[in-house]
Amino acid sequence: MPAKPIELSDQELEVVQEVQLFLGLASVEQTIEFLLRQRLQEKLLQLAGREIQTNPRHSL
């Protein structure tokens, strides 16, 4: 993944660190990458669902 700095508030960093501990990840960076991938996957599934609803020929 391309490196792009992400600025977090103290509160946001605290939450990310809690998630890091919960998931057992090695770093804050890994945790942020995990969370971003999860969110991207959710959005892609939503878009795919909309595509199937609006274009019925793709449905199974």
VMD Tcl script that draws the C-alpha trace (Angstrom):
set ca {
  {0.00 0.00 0.00}
  {1.29 3.49 -0.75}
  {2.50 5.33 2.33}
  {0.36 8.34 3.06}
  {0.44 9.93 6.50}
  {-2.78 9.78 8.47}
  {-3.24 12.30 11.23}
  {-5.18 11.04 14.23}
  {-6.43 12.92 17.23}
  {-5.41 11.62 20.64}
  {-8.86 10.09 21.05}
  {-8.75 8.40 17.63}
  {-5.28 7.02 18.35}
  {-6.52 5.63 21.66}
  {-9.37 3.82 19.90}
  {-7.04 2.43 17.22}
  {-4.67 1.19 19.94}
  {-7.55 -0.56 21.70}
  {-8.49 -2.26 18.42}
  {-4.83 -3.18 17.92}
  {-4.72 -4.92 21.29}
  {-8.06 -6.63 20.67}
  {-6.94 -7.99 17.28}
  {-3.40 -8.77 18.44}
  {-1.77 -6.76 15.68}
  {1.84 -5.63 15.92}
  {1.46 -1.93 15.12}
  {-0.94 0.97 14.79}
  {-0.15 1.03 11.08}
  {-1.22 -2.60 10.65}
  {-4.40 -1.87 12.57}
  {-5.28 1.12 10.40}
  {-4.57 -0.92 7.25}
  {-6.82 -3.73 8.56}
  {-9.64 -1.29 9.34}
  {-9.33 0.39 5.94}
  {-9.44 -2.95 4.13}
  {-12.54 -3.99 6.11}
  {-14.30 -0.73 5.28}
  {-13.36 -0.97 1.60}
  {-14.67 -4.54 1.44}
  {-17.98 -3.44 3.01}
  {-18.38 -0.64 0.48}
  {-17.55 -2.92 -2.46}
  {-20.16 -5.43 -1.31}
  {-22.73 -2.63 -1.00}
  {-21.94 -1.42 -4.51}
  {-22.16 -4.95 -5.88}
  {-25.53 -5.39 -4.19}
  {-26.83 -2.17 -5.73}
  {-25.59 -3.25 -9.15}
  {-27.44 -6.56 -8.86}
  {-30.63 -4.80 -7.73}
  {-30.55 -2.24 -10.54}
  {-29.43 -4.67 -13.23}
  {-31.39 -7.93 -12.74}
  {-29.69 -9.80 -15.58}
  {-26.63 -10.17 -13.30}
  {-28.60 -11.88 -10.57}
  {-28.32 -15.61 -10.04}
}
mol new
graphics top color blue
foreach p $ca { graphics top sphere $p radius 0.5 }
foreach p [lrange $ca 0 end-1] q [lrange $ca 1 end] { graphics top cylinder $p $q radius 0.2 }
display resetview
